[in-house]
Amino acid sequence: MVARVSTEPLRGLHILVVDDDVTVRRVIATILAHSGALVTEADSSAAAALSFERVIPELIVCALDLGGGRDAHDLVRRVRAMASGRGRNVPIVAIARGPERHSLDEALEAGFAGYMKAPFEPRQLFGLIADVADAHPRGETDA
């Protein structure tokens, strides 16, 4: 018997998925959308920043390596600068795949709210996002 994980905490949560690999990005976006999340996709740090200017998501799921000389650390810096000007705190969950794997401690020190190594099961992603969302209530502002 396989235990089912509730996706209820994701229902209505606006999540920006950032990955330069179109297949990985669409799989993650589809999984999250089927859980009830409102998903926006971006294929680069620059595209994520443009999306962020239009609508501030409640959470970002981002590949650590975004190709083109940019990485999720660059996105963290950009999002922090943009969000602070709007009084918002947007948590970022990093997804590591391939050789760029880091430790959880390294990811947290770099400013990520969560970290997961690929491959992973959808329920693991749901659980991590739910935990991060619980730690950063919707509409939370910086004090």
C-alpha positions in Angstrom: 0.0 0.0 0.0 1.4 3.4 -1.0 0.8 6.3 1.4 -0.8 9.3 -0.2 0.4 12.7 0.6 -2.1 15.6 0.8 -1.6 18.3 -1.8 -4.1 20.6 0.0 -1.4 23.0 1.3 -0.4 23.7 -2.4 -4.0 24.5 -3.5 -4.0 28.1 -4.8 -0.4 28.7 -4.0 1.3 30.7 -6.8 4.6 29.0 -7.6 7.2 30.2 -10.2 9.1 27.2 -11.6 12.5 28.1 -13.1 14.6 25.6 -15.0 16.4 25.8 -18.3 15.6 22.2 -19.1 12.2 22.4 -20.7 11.3 18.8 -20.0 12.2 19.0 -16.3 10.5 22.4 -16.0 7.2 21.2 -17.5 7.2 18.0 -15.5 7.6 19.9 -12.2 5.0 22.5 -13.3 2.5 19.8 -14.3 3.0 18.0 -11.0 2.4 21.2 -9.1 -0.5 22.3 -11.2 -2.2 18.9 -10.7 -1.9 19.5 -7.0 -3.9 22.8 -7.3 -1.0 25.2 -7.4 -1.1 28.2 -9.8 2.1 27.7 -11.8 4.2 30.2 -13.9 7.2 28.9 -15.8 10.5 30.6 -16.6 13.5 29.2 -18.5 16.2 31.4 -17.0 17.1 33.8 -14.2 16.3 36.7 -16.5 12.9 35.3 -17.5 12.1 34.7 -13.9 13.0 38.3 -13.0 10.7 39.6 -15.8 7.9 37.4 -14.5 8.6 38.6 -11.0 8.2 42.2 -12.1 4.7 41.5 -13.3 3.4 39.2 -10.5 5.2 38.2 -7.3 4.8 34.5 -6.7 4.4 33.1 -3.2 7.2 30.6 -3.7 9.8 29.8 -6.3 11.1 26.3 -7.3 14.4 26.7 -9.1 17.1 24.4 -10.6 20.5 25.2 -9.1 22.1 25.3 -12.5 20.2 27.5 -15.0 22.8 27.4 -17.8 24.0 30.4 -19.7 26.4 31.3 -16.9 23.6 32.0 -14.5 22.6 29.9 -11.5 20.0 29.9 -8.8 22.3 31.9 -6.5 22.0 34.7 -9.1 18.3 34.4 -8.9 18.3 34.5 -5.1 20.2 37.8 -5.2 17.8 39.3 -7.9 14.6 38.1 -6.1 15.8 39.4 -2.7 16.6 42.8 -4.2 13.3 43.0 -6.0 11.2 41.6 -3.2 12.7 43.8 -0.5 11.6 46.9 -2.5 8.1 45.6 -2.3 8.2 44.5 1.3 7.9 40.8 0.5 9.7 37.6 1.4 9.6 35.0 -1.4 11.0 31.7 -0.4 13.1 29.8 -3.0 13.4 26.0 -3.1 16.5 24.8 -5.0 16.5 21.6 -7.0 19.9 20.0 -7.6 20.4 17.5 -10.4 23.6 16.1 -11.7 27.1 17.2 -10.5 26.1 20.5 -8.9 24.8 18.8 -5.8 25.3 20.7 -2.6 24.5 20.0 1.0 21.3 21.3 2.7 23.5 23.5 5.0 25.2 25.1 1.9 21.8 25.8 0.3 20.3 27.3 3.4 23.4 29.5 4.0 23.1 30.7 0.4 19.5 31.9 1.1 17.4 29.1 -0.1 14.4 28.2 2.0 14.6 24.5 1.0 16.7 22.1 -1.0 16.1 18.8 -2.8 18.3 16.5 -4.8 17.0 14.8 -8.0 15.7 12.3 -8.6 12.7 12.7 -6.3 9.2 11.5 -6.0 6.3 14.0 -6.4 5.3 13.4 -2.8 8.7 14.5 -1.6 8.4 17.8 -3.6 4.9 18.4 -2.2 6.1 17.8 1.3 9.1 20.2 1.0 7.0 22.9 -0.7 4.3 22.5 2.0 6.9 22.8 4.8 8.4 25.9 3.2 5.0 27.5 2.6 4.0 26.8 6.2 7.2 28.5 7.4 6.5 31.5 5.1 2.7 32.3 5.4 1.0 33.7 2.4 1.3 37.4 2.1 4.1 37.5 4.6 6.0 40.8 4.5 9.4 41.7 5.8 9.3 43.5 9.1 
